[in-house]
Amino acid sequence: MEFDARTAAADAALCGDLWRGDGGWALLTELCDRCHGRFAGTADERRAADMLLERFRRIGLQHVHEEPFTYPGWRRAAAPTLRLVDGGQEIATFSLPGSPSARIEGDLVDLGCATDDDLSRAGQDLTGKLALISAATPPRAKAMHRDEKIARAARRGAIGVLWMRDAPGQLAETGGLFFHDAPPIPGLAVTREDGLRLARQLAQGQTIRLAAVTHDAPQEMTSWNLVGELPGSELADEVVLIGAHYDGHDIAEAALDNGSGVAAVVEAARGLAQQRGALRRTVRFIAFGVEELGLYGAYAYAAAHQAEFGNLRLLFNLDTIAEPGATKGVATQRRPELRAALEAIGQAMGEPFPIDDHLSMYSDQFPFVLKGAPAAVLTNPDAPRTGGRGVGHTTADTVDKVHRLSLKLSALFSARLALYVANAPEWPAQRWSDGQTRQELETAGVRATLEMEGIWPWPSSSTNC
């Protein structure tokens, strides 16, 4: 694949501009300091939306607007309580978003990581029990999302779940409970240390009876996807879409997840705006709302814009992108036909980058995959592998955890990739048909999980768990 001299010149200018810039650091710190976790349904979320729209306009994007959507939201009320019935000692906790208001009491059962083997050991009937579940994934086991694990317990009769973080440090981990095909039950976060102590006592044959009270409630809410673009000079109807979610959780600043992603998108947009005349196709930028509670913004955008997906070259998603590590790569979401084109782009950049075909169901690219659109994710292959999600979804997800050079390199890589995808003379990835999308997902082995979560788009006579 050959690129013209105009593209090469724009790339060189883009590299100099973004390398001399701050990589989005000023915007990131402003989002975290002024808008905190930007949790869906709060004044902080609206403040962040206004800030990002103003920034889109300031850097020169066109057609800047917000697209509202409604979603089944959740409002945190008074702090929950969790205590041992025998002795009355309280265990520090907070409720997971999506937890209903409830007053429960029952014996605790250790479900480990909620694998098939763990469930077999615990027995199929968990009626009236509280389940202790670890966020960890055992060696060589299939990784399971929080929703899948907790839904497995709920469907077997559990009345509540203690969600145990898989890393030490006296941190409890938050995350939404918005599975669609299981009874709603309270989820209560506990530290690894508290969870392991309870598990140890259960293993010693002790009976642990717990009482918990939660006060939270679901509520229909409105949020916004934030959109701006740089129209192409020749083929404006063909689009490259660069996106990141701007919401986070209410217990922390949500700096890595995902202040880093949205800051890098805005910085990439700023750089590309200076090279707008070199863009043959439109590059559109989107800050998605309400990712953390169930990808609601991305689902809303994909539903509203699916008629345009025949002209969508690529949706490129940035989520938690500024951990230490200089190497940036692309995960193509089961699109092996993209490899040769991306390798050619890497050669044109003068810096070949890692490419893999890993499918992820739990960030904003996935609703696009379900609609058959070509989608990919920015990866950080040489980030330290610590297991789990690091400090994400905890009170420790603060600005000081963001690696400034990694943030800058993410913005630079994303802007350069968008330039080359917009200007590539041919592009191998087309929108899949509905039947092809279904077949690809079945081949990927995710049908059972999507059915369990109630989001498998096609009628099915079976429900797997």
Sine and cosine of phi, psi and omega as CSV:
sin_phi,cos_phi,sin_psi,cos_psi,sin_omega,cos_omega
0.00,0.00,0.75,-0.66,-0.04,-1.00
-0.94,-0.33,0.60,-0.80,0.06,-1.00
-0.88,-0.47,0.57,-0.82,-0.08,-1.00
-0.98,0.21,0.17,-0.99,-0.06,-1.00
-0.91,0.42,-0.51,0.86,0.01,-1.00
-0.90,0.44,-0.64,0.77,0.04,-1.00
-0.91,0.42,-0.69,0.72,0.01,-1.00
-0.88,0.47,-0.66,0.75,0.00,-1.00
-0.92,0.40,-0.66,0.75,0.03,-1.00
-0.90,0.43,-0.62,0.79,0.02,-1.00
-0.89,0.45,-0.70,0.71,0.00,-1.00
-0.87,0.48,-0.70,0.72,0.01,-1.00
-0.91,0.41,-0.64,0.77,0.01,-1.00
-0.88,0.47,-0.68,0.73,0.00,-1.00
-0.87,0.49,-0.71,0.70,-0.01,-1.00
-0.90,0.43,-0.68,0.73,-0.03,-1.00
-0.90,0.44,-0.79,0.62,-0.08,-1.00
-0.95,0.30,-0.52,0.86,0.04,-1.00
-0.92,0.40,-0.56,0.83,0.02,-1.00
-0.99,0.14,-0.24,0.97,0.00,-1.00
-0.99,0.16,-0.09,-1.00,-0.06,-1.00
-0.99,-0.10,0.06,1.00,0.05,-1.00
0.96,0.28,0.10,0.99,-0.06,-1.00
0.98,-0.19,0.11,0.99,-0.09,-1.00
-0.88,0.47,-0.69,0.72,-0.03,-1.00
-0.89,0.46,-0.67,0.74,0.03,-1.00
-0.91,0.42,-0.68,0.74,0.01,-1.00
-0.85,0.53,-0.76,0.65,-0.04,-1.00
-0.91,0.41,-0.58,0.81,0.04,-1.00
-0.92,0.40,-0.67,0.74,0.04,-1.00
-0.86,0.50,-0.70,0.71,-0.06,-1.00
-0.96,0.27,-0.61,0.79,-0.04,-1.00
-0.97,0.24,-0.60,0.80,-0.07,-1.00
-0.99,-0.10,-0.46,0.89,-0.12,-0.99
-0.87,-0.49,0.02,1.00,0.12,-0.99
0.78,0.62,-0.79,-0.62,-0.08,-1.00
-0.99,0.14,-0.16,0.99,0.04,-1.00
0.82,0.57,0.62,0.79,-0.08,-1.00
-0.92,0.40,0.65,-0.76,-0.05,-1.00
-0.84,0.54,0.75,-0.66,0.04,-1.00
1.00,-0.05,0.07,1.00,-0.03,-1.00
-0.94,-0.33,0.26,-0.96,0.09,-1.00
-0.89,0.46,-0.50,0.87,0.05,-1.00
-0.89,0.46,-0.62,0.78,0.03,-1.00
-0.89,0.46,-0.73,0.69,-0.01,-1.00
-0.90,0.44,-0.64,0.77,0.02,-1.00
-0.89,0.46,-0.66,0.75,0.03,-1.00
-0.91,0.41,-0.65,0.76,0.02,-1.00
-0.87,0.49,-0.71,0.70,0.01,-1.00
-0.89,0.45,-0.64,0.77,0.01,-1.00
-0.89,0.46,-0.69,0.72,-0.03,-1.00
-0.94,0.34,-0.64,0.77,0.06,-1.00
-0.88,0.48,-0.68,0.73,0.03,-1.00
-0.89,0.46,-0.64,0.77,0.01,-1.00
-0.92,0.38,-0.64,0.77,0.07,-1.00
-0.83,0.55,-0.70,0.71,-0.02,-1.00
-0.93,0.37,-0.66,0.75,-0.06,-1.00
-0.89,0.46,-0.61,0.79,-0.04,-1.00
-0.99,0.11,-0.03,1.00,0.14,-0.99
0.99,-0.15,0.28,0.96,0.09,-1.00
-0.94,0.34,0.44,-0.90,0.02,-1.00
-0.96,-0.29,0.28,-0.96,0.04,-1.00
0.80,0.60,0.64,0.77,-0.01,-1.00
-0.95,0.30,0.78,-0.63,-0.01,-1.00
-0.30,-0.95,0.20,-0.98,0.12,-0.99
-0.92,-0.39,0.55,-0.84,0.03,-1.00
-0.88,-0.47,0.97,-0.26,-0.04,-1.00
-0.96,0.27,0.47,-0.88,0.11,-0.99
-0.50,-0.87,0.46,-0.89,0.06,-1.00
-0.98,-0.19,0.41,-0.91,-0.04,-1.00
-0.39,-0.92,0.35,-0.94,0.04,-1.00
-0.98,0.20,1.00,-0.08,-0.09,-1.00
-1.00,0.03,-0.24,-0.97,-0.13,-0.99
-0.37,-0.93,0.66,-0.75,0.00,-1.00
-0.84,-0.55,0.81,-0.59,0.02,-1.00
-0.97,0.26,0.73,-0.69,0.01,-1.00
-0.94,-0.34,-0.64,-0.77,0.01,-1.00
-0.89,0.46,0.45,-0.89,-0.01,-1.00
-0.88,0.47,0.64,-0.76,0.03,-1.00
-0.97,0.26,0.24,-0.97,0.12,-0.99
-0.84,-0.54,0.56,-0.83,0.05,-1.00
-0.64,-0.77,0.85,-0.52,-0.07,-1.00
-0.59,-0.81,0.42,-0.91,0.12,-0.99
-0.98,0.22,0.79,-0.62,0.00,-1.00
-0.90,0.43,-0.67,0.75,0.03,-1.00
-1.00,0.10,0.99,-0.17,0.01,-1.00
0.94,-0.34,-0.47,0.88,0.10,-1.00
0.98,0.21,0.12,0.99,0.00,-1.00
-0.90,0.43,0.67,-0.75,0.02,-1.00
-1.00,-0.03,0.54,-0.84,0.07,-1.00
-0.93,-0.38,0.79,-0.61,-0.01,-1.00
-0.87,0.49,0.70,-0.71,-0.06,-1.00
-0.33,-0.94,0.20,-0.98,0.27,-0.96
-0.55,-0.84,0.40,-0.92,-0.05,-1.00
-0.99,0.13,0.56,-0.83,0.05,-1.00
-0.99,0.17,0.65,-0.76,0.03,-1.00
-0.81,0.59,0.74,-0.67,-0.10,-1.00
0.97,-0.24,-0.24,0.97,0.03,-1.00
-0.90,0.43,0.71,-0.71,0.06,-1.00
-0.99,0.16,0.26,-0.97,0.16,-0.99
-0.94,0.34,0.77,-0.64,-0.09,-1.00
-0.35,-0.94,0.39,-0.92,0.15,-0.99
-0.78,-0.62,0.93,-0.36,-0.14,-0.99
-0.78,-0.63,0.43,-0.90,0.11,-0.99
-0.51,-0.86,0.73,-0.68,0.00,-1.00
-0.09,-1.00,0.19,-0.98,0.04,-1.00
-0.97,0.25,0.52,-0.85,0.00,-1.00
-1.00,-0.02,0.66,-0.75,0.11,-0.99
-0.80,-0.60,0.66,-0.75,-0.02,-1.00
-1.00,0.00,0.92,-0.40,0.04,-1.00
-0.99,-0.12,0.16,0.99,0.02,-1.00
0.84,0.55,-0.81,-0.58,0.02,-1.00
-0.99,-0.13,0.16,0.99,0.02,-1.00
0.89,0.46,0.51,0.86,0.13,-0.99
-0.96,0.27,0.13,-0.99,0.04,-1.00
-0.85,0.53,-0.68,0.74,0.01,-1.00
-0.90,0.43,-0.66,0.75,0.02,-1.00
-0.88,0.47,-0.67,0.74,-0.01,-1.00
-0.92,0.38,-0.60,0.80,0.03,-1.00
-0.90,0.45,-0.65,0.76,0.01,-1.00
-0.92,0.39,-0.58,0.81,-0.05,-1.00
-0.98,0.18,-0.36,0.93,-0.06,-1.00
1.00,-0.08,0.44,-0.90,-0.09,-1.00
-0.97,0.25,-0.45,0.90,-0.09,-1.00
-0.99,-0.15,0.94,-0.35,0.04,-1.00
-0.93,-0.36,0.37,0.93,-0.08,-1.00
-0.82,0.57,0.79,-0.61,0.06,-1.00
0.98,0.19,0.08,1.00,-0.06,-1.00
-0.96,-0.27,0.39,-0.92,0.22,-0.98
-0.99,-0.16,0.66,-0.75,-0.07,-1.00
-0.94,-0.33,0.76,-0.65,0.15,-0.99
-1.00,-0.04,0.86,-0.51,-0.06,-1.00
-0.78,-0.62,0.74,-0.68,0.03,-1.00
-1.00,0.01,0.60,-0.80,0.08,-1.00
-0.96,0.26,-0.12,0.99,-0.09,-1.00
-0.95,0.31,0.33,-0.94,0.17,-0.98
-0.91,-0.42,0.86,-0.52,0.00,-1.00
-0.90,0.44,0.40,-0.92,0.04,-1.00
-0.82,0.58,0.73,-0.69,0.07,-1.00
0.93,0.37,0.10,0.99,0.04,-1.00
-1.00,-0.01,0.35,-0.94,0.07,-1.00
-0.94,0.35,0.77,-0.64,0.05,-1.00
-0.91,0.41,0.69,-0.72,0.04,-1.00
-0.82,-0.57,0.66,-0.75,0.06,-1.00
-0.96,0.28,0.36,-0.93,0.05,-1.00
-0.79,0.61,-0.71,0.70,-0.02,-1.00
-0.85,0.53,-0.69,0.73,-0.03,-1.00
-0.91,0.41,-0.68,0.73,-0.02,-1.00
-0.90,0.44,-0.74,0.67,-0.08,-1.00
-0.95,0.32,-0.57,0.82,0.07,-1.00
-0.89,0.45,-0.56,0.83,0.03,-1.00
-0.87,0.49,-0.65,0.76,0.03,-1.00
-0.95,0.33,-0.67,0.74,-0.03,-1.00
-0.89,0.46,-0.62,0.78,-0.05,-1.00
-0.96,0.27,-0.24,0.97,0.07,-1.00
-0.99,-0.16,0.16,0.99,0.14,-0.99
0.97,-0.23,-0.01,1.00,0.02,-1.00
-0.87,0.49,0.60,-0.80,-0.03,-1.00
-0.99,-0.15,-0.11,0.99,0.03,-1.00
-0.09,-1.00,0.30,-0.95,-0.03,-1.00
-0.73,-0.68,0.68,-0.74,0.23,-0.97
-0.99,-0.13,0.90,-0.44,-0.06,-1.00
-1.00,-0.10,0.94,-0.35,-0.12,-0.99
-0.99,-0.15,0.82,-0.57,0.06,-1.00
-0.88,0.48,0.51,-0.86,-0.08,-1.00
-0.99,-0.17,0.23,0.97,0.03,-1.00
-0.72,-0.69,0.52,-0.86,-0.01,-1.00
-0.97,0.25,0.13,-0.99,0.08,-1.00
0.84,-0.55,0.20,0.98,0.03,-1.00
0.84,0.54,0.60,0.80,0.06,-1.00
-0.92,-0.40,0.73,-0.68,0.16,-0.99
-0.99,-0.11,0.43,-0.90,-0.16,-0.99
-0.88,-0.47,0.76,-0.64,0.02,-1.00
-1.00,-0.08,0.07,-1.00,0.03,-1.00
0.35,-0.94,0.56,-0.83,-0.10,-0.99
-0.94,0.33,0.53,-0.85,0.12,-0.99
-0.90,-0.43,1.00,0.02,-0.05,-1.00
-0.75,-0.66,0.66,0.75,0.14,-0.99
-0.94,0.34,0.48,-0.87,-0.17,-0.98
-0.95,-0.32,-0.11,0.99,-0.13,-0.99
-0.75,-0.66,0.67,0.75,0.05,-1.00
-0.43,-0.90,0.42,-0.91,0.01,-1.00
-0.88,0.47,0.68,-0.73,0.05,-1.00
-0.94,0.33,0.81,-0.59,0.03,-1.00
-0.73,-0.68,0.42,-0.91,0.02,-1.00
-0.92,0.40,0.64,-0.77,0.16,-0.99
-0.91,-0.42,0.79,-0.62,-0.05,-1.00
-0.85,-0.53,0.80,-0.60,-0.04,-1.00
-0.99,0.17,0.69,-0.72,0.12,-0.99
-0.73,-0.69,0.45,-0.89,0.05,-1.00
-0.94,0.35,0.31,-0.95,0.08,-1.00
-0.87,0.50,-0.64,0.77,-0.06,-1.00
-0.90,0.43,-0.71,0.70,0.03,-1.00
-0.92,0.40,-0.65,0.76,-0.01,-1.00
-0.90,0.43,-0.68,0.74,0.01,-1.00
-0.91,0.41,-0.57,0.82,0.04,-1.00
-0.90,0.44,-0.69,0.72,0.03,-1.00
-0.90,0.44,-0.68,0.74,0.00,-1.00
-0.89,0.45,-0.63,0.78,0.00,-1.00
-0.90,0.43,-0.67,0.75,0.01,-1.00
-0.92,0.39,-0.62,0.79,0.07,-1.00
-0.89,0.45,-0.65,0.76,0.00,-1.00
-0.91,0.42,-0.43,0.90,0.05,-1.00
-0.99,0.13,0.04,1.00,0.06,-1.00
1.00,-0.06,0.09,1.00,0.01,-1.00
-0.97,0.25,0.53,-0.85,0.15,-0.99
-1.00,-0.10,0.79,-0.61,0.00,-1.00
-0.89,-0.45,0.90,-0.43,0.03,-1.00
-0.95,-0.31,0.76,-0.65,-0.08,-1.00
-0.86,-0.51,0.50,-0.86,0.14,-0.99
-0.83,-0.56,0.67,-0.74,-0.03,-1.00
-0.65,-0.76,0.54,-0.84,0.08,-1.00
-0.72,-0.69,0.80,-0.61,0.11,-0.99
-0.86,-0.51,0.43,-0.90,-0.13,-0.99
-0.81,-0.59,0.18,0.98,-0.16,-0.99
-1.00,0.06,0.24,-0.97,-0.09,-1.00
-0.52,-0.86,0.60,-0.80,0.13,-0.99
-0.95,0.31,0.40,-0.91,0.00,-1.00
-0.33,-0.95,0.76,-0.64,0.06,-1.00
-0.92,0.38,0.72,-0.70,-0.09,-1.00
-0.70,-0.71,0.15,-0.99,0.07,-1.00
-0.85,-0.52,0.69,-0.72,0.13,-0.99
-0.74,-0.67,-0.16,-0.99,-0.15,-0.99
-0.57,-0.82,0.71,-0.70,0.31,-0.95
-1.00,0.03,0.65,-0.76,-0.10,-1.00
-0.93,-0.38,0.81,-0.58,-0.21,-0.98
-0.75,-0.66,0.65,-0.76,0.17,-0.99
-0.46,-0.89,0.33,-0.94,-0.09,-1.00
-0.50,-0.87,0.26,-0.97,0.17,-0.99
-0.89,-0.45,0.97,-0.23,-0.07,-1.00
-0.90,0.44,0.62,-0.78,0.03,-1.00
-0.94,0.34,0.48,-0.88,-0.05,-1.00
-0.99,0.13,-0.31,0.95,-0.06,-1.00
-0.81,-0.59,-0.74,0.67,-0.09,-1.00
-0.83,-0.55,0.92,0.39,-0.16,-0.99
-0.92,0.40,-0.37,0.93,0.00,-1.00
-0.97,0.26,-0.30,0.95,0.05,-1.00
-1.00,-0.02,0.69,-0.72,-0.27,-0.96
-0.77,-0.64,0.64,-0.77,0.28,-0.96
-0.94,-0.33,0.78,-0.62,-0.07,-1.00
-0.92,-0.40,0.82,-0.58,0.03,-1.00
-0.90,-0.44,0.82,-0.57,-0.11,-0.99
-0.61,-0.79,0.28,-0.96,0.08,-1.00
-0.31,-0.95,0.51,-0.86,0.05,-1.00
-1.00,0.08,0.58,-0.81,-0.03,-1.00
-0.97,-0.25,-0.15,0.99,0.03,-1.00
-0.99,0.14,0.34,-0.94,0.08,-1.00
-0.60,-0.80,-0.40,-0.92,0.02,-1.00
-0.96,-0.29,0.35,-0.93,-0.15,-0.99
-1.00,0.09,-0.05,1.00,-0.04,-1.00
-1.00,-0.07,-0.07,1.00,-0.08,-1.00
-0.44,-0.90,-0.07,-1.00,0.02,-1.00
-0.98,0.20,-0.29,0.96,-0.04,-1.00
0.81,0.59,0.76,0.65,-0.06,-1.00
-0.97,0.24,-0.78,0.63,0.08,-1.00
-0.95,0.31,-0.72,0.70,-0.08,-1.00
-0.90,-0.43,1.00,0.01,0.13,0.99
-0.64,-0.77,0.64,0.77,0.13,-0.99
-0.83,0.55,-0.60,0.80,-0.01,-1.00
-0.88,0.47,-0.70,0.72,-0.05,-1.00
-0.90,0.43,-0.73,0.68,-0.05,-1.00
-0.95,0.31,-0.55,0.83,0.07,-1.00
-0.90,0.44,-0.65,0.76,0.02,-1.00
-0.92,0.39,-0.60,0.80,0.05,-1.00
-0.88,0.47,-0.71,0.70,0.00,-1.00
-0.91,0.42,-0.63,0.77,0.03,-1.00
-0.92,0.39,-0.64,0.77,0.09,-1.00
-0.88,0.48,-0.65,0.76,0.03,-1.00
-0.90,0.44,-0.65,0.76,0.02,-1.00
-0.87,0.50,-0.71,0.71,0.01,-1.00
-0.91,0.42,-0.71,0.70,-0.02,-1.00
-0.91,0.41,-0.49,0.87,0.02,-1.00
-0.88,0.47,-0.48,0.88,0.04,-1.00
-0.97,0.25,-0.24,0.97,-0.01,-1.00
-0.88,-0.48,0.43,0.90,-0.13,-0.99
-0.85,0.52,-0.54,0.84,-0.02,-1.00
-0.92,0.40,-0.29,0.96,-0.01,-1.00
-1.00,-0.02,-0.09,1.00,-0.05,-1.00
-1.00,0.08,0.91,-0.42,0.02,-1.00
-0.96,0.27,-0.56,0.83,-0.01,-1.00
-0.88,-0.47,0.27,-0.96,-0.04,-1.00
-0.95,0.31,0.69,-0.73,0.18,-0.98
-0.92,-0.38,0.86,-0.51,-0.04,-1.00
-0.93,-0.37,0.64,-0.77,-0.03,-1.00
-0.89,-0.45,0.67,-0.74,-0.03,-1.00
-0.65,-0.76,0.73,-0.69,0.17,-0.99
-0.97,-0.24,0.93,-0.37,-0.07,-1.00
-0.98,0.18,0.63,-0.78,0.13,-0.99
-1.00,-0.05,0.41,-0.91,0.22,-0.98
0.80,0.59,0.72,0.69,0.13,-0.99
-0.95,0.31,-0.65,0.76,-0.18,-0.98
-0.92,0.39,-0.38,0.92,-0.03,-1.00
-0.99,-0.15,0.11,0.99,0.05,-1.00
0.65,-0.76,0.46,0.89,0.05,-1.00
0.85,0.52,0.52,0.86,-0.15,-0.99
-0.91,0.42,-0.62,0.79,0.02,-1.00
-0.90,0.43,-0.69,0.72,0.01,-1.00
-0.91,0.41,-0.65,0.76,0.06,-1.00
-0.88,0.47,-0.66,0.75,0.00,-1.00
-0.90,0.43,-0.70,0.72,0.00,-1.00
-0.91,0.42,-0.71,0.70,-0.02,-1.00
-0.88,0.47,-0.63,0.78,0.02,-1.00
-0.93,0.38,-0.66,0.75,-0.07,-1.00
-0.96,0.28,-0.45,0.89,-0.14,-0.99
-0.90,-0.43,0.18,0.98,-0.11,-0.99
-0.88,0.47,-0.44,0.90,0.03,-1.00
-0.90,0.44,-0.35,0.94,-0.01,-1.00
-1.00,0.01,-0.11,0.99,-0.18,-0.98
-0.94,0.33,-0.26,0.97,0.12,-0.99
-0.90,0.43,-0.38,0.92,0.03,-1.00
-0.96,-0.29,0.20,0.98,0.02,-1.00
-1.00,-0.01,0.93,-0.38,0.03,-1.00
-0.94,0.34,-0.69,0.73,-0.06,-1.00
-0.23,-0.97,0.68,-0.74,0.27,-0.96
-0.98,-0.18,0.84,-0.54,-0.02,-1.00
-0.90,-0.44,0.87,-0.49,-0.14,-0.99
-0.95,-0.32,0.68,-0.74,0.03,-1.00
-0.89,-0.46,0.87,-0.49,-0.02,-1.00
-0.60,-0.80,0.89,-0.45,0.01,-1.00
0.83,0.56,0.94,0.34,-0.24,-0.97
-0.91,-0.42,0.10,0.99,-0.14,-0.99
-0.86,-0.52,0.59,0.81,0.22,-0.97
-0.97,0.24,0.31,-0.95,-0.01,-1.00
-0.82,0.57,0.60,-0.80,0.01,-1.00
0.65,-0.76,0.82,-0.58,-0.06,-1.00
-1.00,0.07,-0.40,0.92,-0.08,-1.00
-0.99,0.17,0.76,-0.65,0.09,-1.00
-0.88,-0.47,0.61,-0.79,-0.03,-1.00
-0.61,-0.79,-0.15,-0.99,-0.09,-1.00
-0.73,-0.69,0.77,-0.64,0.16,-0.99
-0.96,-0.27,0.88,-0.47,-0.23,-0.97
-1.00,-0.04,0.16,0.99,0.13,-0.99
0.82,0.58,0.82,0.58,0.04,-1.00
0.88,0.47,0.73,0.69,0.07,-1.00
-0.80,-0.60,0.93,0.37,-0.04,-1.00
-0.88,0.47,-0.35,0.94,0.01,-1.00
-0.91,0.40,-0.28,0.96,0.01,-1.00
-0.99,0.15,-0.25,0.97,-0.14,-0.99
-0.85,0.52,-0.75,0.67,-0.06,-1.00
-0.89,0.46,-0.66,0.75,0.01,-1.00
-0.91,0.41,-0.67,0.74,0.01,-1.00
-0.93,0.36,-0.58,0.81,0.08,-1.00
-0.89,0.45,-0.63,0.78,0.05,-1.00
-0.91,0.42,-0.61,0.79,0.06,-1.00
-0.91,0.42,-0.68,0.74,0.05,-1.00
-0.86,0.50,-0.64,0.77,0.05,-1.00
-0.90,0.44,-0.67,0.74,0.01,-1.00
-0.91,0.41,-0.57,0.82,0.06,-1.00
-0.94,0.35,-0.36,0.93,-0.11,-0.99
0.99,0.15,0.21,0.98,-0.05,-1.00
-0.49,-0.87,0.99,0.12,0.05,-1.00
-0.81,0.58,0.59,-0.81,-0.09,-1.00
-0.82,-0.57,0.42,-0.91,0.00,-1.00
-0.91,0.42,0.62,-0.79,0.03,-1.00
-0.75,-0.67,0.76,-0.65,0.13,-0.99
-0.69,-0.72,0.11,-0.99,-0.13,-0.99
-0.89,-0.45,0.43,0.90,-0.10,-1.00
-0.93,0.36,0.72,-0.69,0.05,-1.00
-0.99,-0.12,0.80,-0.60,0.08,-1.00
-0.88,-0.48,0.73,-0.68,-0.07,-1.00
-0.99,-0.17,-0.01,1.00,-0.22,-0.98
-0.84,-0.54,0.60,0.80,0.21,-0.98
-0.53,-0.85,0.01,-1.00,-0.29,-0.96
-0.94,0.33,-0.16,0.99,0.09,-1.00
-0.96,0.28,-0.39,0.92,-0.18,-0.98
-0.92,0.40,-0.64,0.77,0.09,-1.00
-0.85,0.53,-0.49,0.87,0.07,-1.00
-0.95,0.32,-0.65,0.76,0.06,-1.00
-0.86,0.51,-0.69,0.72,0.01,-1.00
-0.88,0.47,-0.44,0.90,0.04,-1.00
-1.00,-0.04,0.09,1.00,0.06,-1.00
0.99,0.11,0.14,0.99,-0.07,-1.00
-0.99,0.11,0.57,-0.82,0.09,-1.00
-0.91,0.43,0.77,-0.63,-0.06,-1.00
-0.59,-0.80,0.45,-0.89,0.00,-1.00
-0.48,-0.88,0.24,-0.97,-0.06,-1.00
-0.76,-0.65,0.66,-0.75,0.14,-0.99
-0.94,0.34,0.76,-0.65,0.02,-1.00
-0.90,-0.44,0.31,-0.95,-0.04,-1.00
-0.75,-0.67,0.94,0.33,-0.24,-0.97
-0.88,0.48,-0.47,0.88,-0.04,-1.00
-0.99,-0.17,0.29,0.96,0.15,-0.99
-0.91,0.41,0.53,-0.85,0.02,-1.00
-0.84,0.54,0.72,-0.69,0.00,-1.00
-1.00,-0.04,0.99,-0.14,-0.04,-1.00
-0.97,-0.22,-0.11,0.99,-0.07,-1.00
0.99,0.11,0.46,-0.89,0.01,-1.00
0.91,0.42,-0.44,-0.90,-0.07,-1.00
-0.96,-0.29,0.31,0.95,-0.02,-1.00
0.90,0.43,-0.70,-0.71,-0.01,-1.00
-1.00,0.03,-0.01,1.00,0.00,-1.00
-0.84,0.54,0.58,-0.81,0.02,-1.00
0.92,0.39,0.33,0.94,0.08,-1.00
-0.80,-0.60,0.16,-0.99,0.04,-1.00
-0.91,0.41,-0.21,0.98,-0.03,-1.00
-1.00,0.03,0.01,1.00,0.03,-1.00
-0.99,0.17,0.98,0.22,-0.10,-0.99
-0.88,-0.48,0.22,-0.97,-0.13,-0.99
-0.84,0.55,-0.58,0.82,-0.04,-1.00
-0.90,0.44,-0.27,0.96,0.04,-1.00
-0.99,0.13,-0.21,0.98,-0.04,-1.00
-0.99,0.16,0.78,-0.63,0.01,-1.00
-1.00,0.07,0.91,-0.41,-0.17,-0.99
-0.89,0.45,-0.67,0.74,0.00,-1.00
-0.92,0.40,-0.65,0.76,0.03,-1.00
-0.88,0.47,-0.64,0.77,0.06,-1.00
-0.87,0.49,-0.74,0.68,0.00,-1.00
-0.89,0.46,-0.69,0.72,-0.01,-1.00
-0.91,0.42,-0.54,0.84,0.05,-1.00
-0.91,0.41,-0.70,0.71,0.04,-1.00
-0.89,0.45,-0.69,0.72,-0.01,-1.00
-0.89,0.45,-0.74,0.67,-0.01,-1.00
-0.87,0.48,-0.69,0.72,-0.05,-1.00
-0.91,0.42,-0.66,0.76,0.03,-1.00
-0.91,0.42,-0.70,0.72,0.01,-1.00
-0.90,0.43,-0.69,0.73,0.02,-1.00
-0.87,0.49,-0.70,0.72,0.01,-1.00
-0.87,0.49,-0.67,0.74,0.03,-1.00
-0.85,0.53,-0.75,0.67,-0.06,-1.00
-0.95,0.31,-0.61,0.79,0.05,-1.00
-0.91,0.41,-0.62,0.78,0.01,-1.00
-0.91,0.41,-0.48,0.88,-0.10,-0.99
-0.96,-0.28,-0.04,1.00,0.01,-1.00
-0.87,0.50,0.76,-0.65,-0.06,-1.00
-0.91,0.42,-0.49,0.87,0.10,-0.99
-0.66,-0.75,0.36,-0.93,-0.07,-1.00
-0.63,-0.78,0.81,-0.58,-0.17,-0.99
-0.99,0.14,-0.30,0.95,-0.12,-0.99
-1.00,-0.08,0.82,-0.57,0.08,-1.00
-0.90,-0.45,0.25,-0.97,0.06,-1.00
-0.91,0.41,0.73,-0.69,0.09,-1.00
-0.95,0.31,0.49,-0.87,0.21,-0.98
-0.94,0.33,0.26,-0.96,0.02,-1.00
-0.85,0.52,-0.68,0.73,0.01,-1.00
-0.91,0.42,-0.63,0.78,0.01,-1.00
-0.93,0.37,-0.63,0.78,0.04,-1.00
-0.87,0.49,-0.72,0.69,0.01,-1.00
-0.87,0.50,-0.70,0.72,-0.03,-1.00
-0.90,0.43,-0.66,0.75,0.00,-1.00
-0.89,0.45,-0.65,0.76,0.00,-1.00
-0.94,0.33,-0.60,0.80,0.07,-1.00
-0.90,0.43,-0.67,0.74,0.03,-1.00
-0.89,0.45,-0.56,0.83,0.02,-1.00
-0.95,0.30,-0.20,0.98,0.06,-1.00
0.98,0.18,0.41,0.91,-0.06,-1.00
-0.96,-0.29,0.04,1.00,-0.05,-1.00
-0.87,0.50,-0.73,0.68,-0.06,-1.00
-0.87,0.50,-0.66,0.75,0.01,-1.00
-0.90,0.43,-0.70,0.71,-0.02,-1.00
-0.92,0.39,-0.57,0.82,0.08,-1.00
-0.91,0.41,-0.68,0.73,0.00,-1.00
-0.88,0.48,-0.62,0.79,-0.01,-1.00
-0.99,0.15,-0.10,0.99,0.05,-1.00
0.98,0.21,0.36,0.93,-0.02,-1.00
-0.85,-0.53,0.23,0.97,0.13,-0.99
-0.93,0.37,0.86,-0.51,-0.18,-0.98
-0.96,0.27,-0.18,0.98,-0.13,-0.99
-0.92,-0.38,0.59,-0.80,-0.03,-1.00
-0.83,0.55,0.62,-0.79,-0.02,-1.00
-0.57,-0.82,0.59,-0.81,0.01,-1.00
-1.00,-0.03,-0.10,0.99,-0.05,-1.00
-0.86,-0.51,0.46,-0.89,0.10,-1.00
-0.79,-0.61,0.88,-0.48,-0.10,-0.99
-0.97,-0.24,0.49,-0.87,0.06,-1.00
-0.57,-0.82,0.00,0.00,0.00,0.00
